[in-house]
Structures are given as structure tokens and as C-alpha cells.
């Protein structure tokens, strides 16, 4: 018998090819089922919906700001982190309101929490509504404090005239034995001085006007260019004034004076946190 030329298969040819087709079809089905199974496993079966519970160890990304949440034009960042680890319990290293805000949320959730001053970092050394400020005419600070603010090469025991951060001049005397620097301030009564050193640039200008200079130096302060947060209370975005032996955080400015604190800038302050939960164990 000769070969068929009509394009049709004989019964024997069908029998030979059907098992091959069946095997390929089975392999295709198994592969499809496998891919579908992986998809279902990854998207439905193994997705972690565990929520933070008391006692859990939690990893988060976070941004801490003053005045409003991160992303607002008013917000000023004071801290952030890509992998903060803490336990959600009473012995936690973070503020109670911080970890409590995470409880009940799962990985991938973003949480916002406002922490009022009484639940945040409570600190002392806050002066209220100061009209005039007095400092000692003779001021002593450590060598480290002096060098953190001023760039002068002082000779041990010698008097060097320097321009202070207050804006006026003073004699600086270094003592290598005690590792201290003494400043003898010499402002002129009635003169107004601009805070800071000449090379510093800031949107805020602070001026001190000297009202008396005997054993103590008394002066008033005025502020230009500050951003007001609350018109009713006079709250402003904090202005940091660094004097070497002390740092002032000015928080309010009104017609009757200004408020400053000498603690950390986060002390006695409303805090805003945006928290993204990255893992729970």
C-alpha cells in the first residue's frame, strides 16, 4: 500500500499521536495549576494579616514632626527612622502613645498619632512670658562649649576680644588647667545688637536691646521673620538660640514678651508621628 496523500491520518497514526497529545495536555494543565497555586498562595493563603498585639516586637518606619504631620507645609521634622524596633508593652523604649497607636494594625498599615505635651517628653526649665532677660556680666563655660560656638584661637591666660552670639563684644580668657573659658561681656546700654555671627544665614532675625549693664546685663528681644503657628497664643515655629553654655528654644512671641525653654526641643511640645509598620513578631 502506498502513502496517503489526502492529509488524513489513519487509525494507527491517531493511536500513535493521541498519547503524545494527552501527555502534553496533562503537563500544560499541571503547570497552569502550579502557577495558579503559587499566585493563590502568595496573594490569599500566606498574606500576613497579623495585627500588633500587646507584647509584640514591632519594626516601623517613622517620621516625627512639630506643628503638623509630615507632608504639611507647617511640619518641621525633628526625628525619623527606617527601622525602629520596640516592644508594644509598658516597658517599651518608645512613648506609650506611640506604641499604643500601633496596636490593632497590621504590616503595611500607616498610622498617624498626635502626642500632647503631657504624654510626651516632659521637662523643666521653661520660662513663661519673659519681657527682659538678665545674664551675668562675667560668664564661664567649658572649653568644649566655647569651641562648639566660637572659632577663636585663645591663648592661655590672655584676654582676647571676640564677638559673641549675643551680637556684642566680650573679652575671652582661657584657662588650660580647668579647661574653661571666661567671657567678660561689654555691651553698650541703649544699643541694639543682632544675634548670631556674621556668616550665619537665617530667615529669622533676632535683636537684643540692652537696658542695663552693671553686675548683670539686662536686655529685651525682638523677633522678625518667625512663622506663627497660632495667632491666638503667639506660638511660633521654634527658634533656637545657642550661646555655648545654654540653648534657648523660643516657642512663643507676643507683644508682652516671649517664652523660651532651656530643655531639649522636644520637651513640653506637641509631637506628630507618621508610622509605617514593617514587621511584627
C-alpha positions in Angstrom: 0.0 0.0 0.0 1.3 3.4 -0.8 1.4 6.5 1.5 -1.8 8.6 1.9 -1.7 12.0 0.3 -5.1 13.3 1.3 -3.8 14.8 4.6 -5.9 12.5 6.8 -4.4 10.2 9.4 -5.0 6.5 9.5 -6.3 4.9 12.7 -2.8 3.7 13.5 -1.4 7.2 13.2 -4.1 8.6 15.5 -3.3 5.9 18.1 0.4 6.9 18.0 -0.2 10.6 18.4 -3.1 10.7 20.9 -0.9 9.6 23.8 1.7 12.4 23.0 -1.1 15.0 22.9 -2.6 13.7 26.1 0.8 13.8 27.9 1.4 17.4 26.7 -2.0 18.4 27.7 -1.5 17.0 31.2 1.8 18.7 31.6 0.2 22.0 30.5 -2.6 21.6 33.0 -0.2 20.7 35.8 1.9 23.8 35.0 -1.1 26.0 34.9 -2.4 24.6 38.2 1.1 25.1 39.7 1.3 28.8 38.6 -2.2 29.4 39.9 -1.4 27.7 43.1 1.6 29.9 43.7 -0.5 33.0 42.9 -3.2 31.9 45.4 -0.6 31.0 48.0 1.1 34.4 47.7 -1.9 36.6 47.4 -4.5 34.8 49.5 -3.2 32.0 51.7 0.2 33.3 53.1 -0.6 37.0 53.2 0.0 38.1 56.8 -3.0 39.8 58.4 -1.5 39.6 61.9 -2.2 42.7 63.9 0.0 44.2 66.5 -0.9 43.0 70.0 0.3 43.8 73.5 3.8 42.3 74.0 4.7 42.0 70.3 8.0 43.1 68.9 7.4 45.6 66.1 9.5 47.2 63.4 8.4 50.5 61.9 9.5 53.4 59.7 8.5 56.7 61.2 8.8 60.5 60.9 8.3 62.8 63.9 7.4 66.4 63.3 6.3 69.6 65.2 3.1 71.5 64.4 1.6 69.1 62.0 2.1 65.7 60.3 4.9 65.1 57.8 3.9 66.4 54.4 2.2 69.5 55.7 3.7 72.9 54.8 3.7 73.7 58.6 5.5 70.5 59.7 9.1 70.7 60.9 10.9 67.3 61.3 12.8 66.6 64.5 13.4 62.8 64.1 12.9 59.9 61.7 14.0 56.3 61.2 13.8 53.5 58.7 13.9 50.6 61.2 12.8 51.4 64.7 12.4 48.2 66.8 10.3 48.2 70.0 8.0 46.1 72.1 4.4 47.1 72.4 4.1 47.0 76.2 4.5 49.1 79.3 8.3 48.6 79.3 8.8 49.8 75.8 11.6 52.2 74.9 9.2 54.4 73.0 6.5 56.7 74.2 3.3 54.9 75.4 1.1 56.7 73.0 3.5 55.8 70.2 3.2 52.0 70.7 -0.4 52.1 71.7 -1.2 53.7 68.3 0.3 50.7 66.5 -1.8 48.1 68.4 -4.5 46.6 66.2 -2.7 47.5 62.9 -1.0 45.1 60.6 2.1 45.1 58.4 1.9 47.8 55.7 -0.5 50.0 57.7 0.4 53.7 58.1 -0.6 55.2 61.4 -0.8 58.8 62.5 -0.7 59.8 66.1 -0.6 63.2 67.8 1.1 63.1 71.2 0.3 66.1 73.5 3.0 67.5 75.8 1.7 65.8 78.9 2.0 62.4 77.2 5.3 63.2 75.5 8.7 64.4 76.8 8.0 66.3 80.0 10.9 68.6 81.0 11.5 71.6 83.3 13.4 74.8 82.7 10.7 76.7 80.8 10.4 80.4 81.3 7.0 82.0 80.7 6.3 85.3 79.1 9.7 87.0 79.6 9.9 90.7 78.8 13.5 91.1 79.8 16.4 88.7 80.2 19.3 89.0 82.6 22.7 87.3 82.3 25.8 87.6 84.4 28.4 90.1 83.0 31.0 87.5 83.8 30.2 84.2 82.3 32.2 80.9 82.5 31.7 77.9 80.2 33.7 74.8 79.4 36.3 74.9 76.6 34.1 72.4 74.7 31.0 74.7 75.0 33.0 77.7 73.8 34.5 75.8 70.8 31.1 74.5 69.8 30.0 78.1 69.1 33.1 80.2 68.5 36.1 79.8 66.2 38.8 81.7 68.1 42.4 80.6 68.9 42.6 81.7 72.6 46.0 82.0 74.3 46.1 80.5 77.8 45.5 83.3 80.4 45.4 86.1 77.8 42.4 88.3 77.1 41.0 88.1 73.5 38.3 90.4 72.2 35.6 88.3 70.5 32.2 89.0 69.0 29.6 86.9 71.0 26.5 85.2 69.8 24.5 88.0 71.6 25.9 90.4 69.0 28.1 92.4 71.3 31.8 92.1 72.1 33.4 90.5 75.1 36.8 89.6 76.5 37.5 85.8 76.4 40.1 84.3 78.8 41.0 80.6 78.5 42.2 78.5 81.5 44.0 75.4 80.4 44.1 74.0 83.9 40.3 73.9 84.4 39.6 73.7 80.7 37.2 76.6 80.9 36.7 79.9 79.1 35.5 83.1 80.9 33.7 85.8 79.0 33.5 89.4 80.3 30.7 91.0 78.4 30.9 94.6 77.2 27.6 95.7 75.6 26.6 99.4 75.5 23.4 100.3 77.3 20.7 101.5 74.8 22.4 99.8 71.8 20.6 97.1 69.8 22.5 94.0 68.7 21.7 91.3 66.2 22.0 87.8 67.5 24.4 85.4 65.8 27.7 85.5 63.9 28.1 87.4 60.6 28.4 84.3 58.5 25.2 82.7 59.7 22.1 82.9 57.5 18.6 82.5 58.8 15.1 83.5 57.8 14.6 84.7 61.4 16.3 87.9 62.7 16.7 88.3 66.5 17.7 91.6 68.1 18.7 92.3 71.7 18.4 95.8 73.1 20.5 96.3 76.3 18.6 98.2 79.0 21.2 97.9 81.8 24.8 96.7 82.4 26.2 96.5 85.9 26.8 93.2 87.6 24.2 91.7 85.3 23.3 92.6 81.7 19.6 93.1 81.1 18.1 93.2 77.6 14.9 92.8 75.6 14.5 90.7 72.5 12.6 91.2 69.3 12.0 88.7 66.5 11.5 89.2 62.8 10.6 86.6 60.2 9.2 84.0 62.5 6.4 81.7 61.3 3.4 81.9 63.5 1.7 78.6 64.3 -1.2 80.0 66.4 -2.2 83.7 66.2 -4.2 83.5 69.4 -1.5 82.2 71.6 1.5 83.6 69.8 3.0 80.2 69.3 5.8 80.2 66.6 7.9 77.6 64.9 10.7 77.2 67.5 13.7 79.5 67.2 16.9 78.0 68.6 19.4 80.4 70.2 22.7 78.9 71.0 25.0 80.7 73.5 27.6 78.0 74.3 26.7 77.3 77.9 23.0 77.4 77.2 20.5 76.8 74.4 17.2 78.6 74.3 14.2 77.2 72.4 11.9 80.2 71.8 8.3 78.9 71.4 6.1 82.0 71.8 6.3 85.7 70.8 3.7 88.2 71.9 3.5 92.0 72.5 4.2 91.4 76.2 7.3 89.3 75.7 8.5 85.9 74.6 8.6 82.3 76.0 11.7 80.2 75.9 12.8 76.9 77.3 16.3 75.5 78.0 15.4 71.8 77.8 15.5 69.7 74.6 13.4 71.0 71.8 11.0 68.0 72.1 10.4 68.8 75.8 6.9 70.1 76.7 5.9 70.1 73.0 3.1 68.6 70.9 4.6 65.8 68.7 3.2 64.4 65.5 4.2 60.9 64.2 3.6 59.1 60.9 4.3 55.4 61.5 4.5 52.6 58.9 4.5 49.1 60.3 7.1 46.9 58.5 7.1 43.7 60.6 5.6 42.0 63.7 6.9 39.1 65.7 
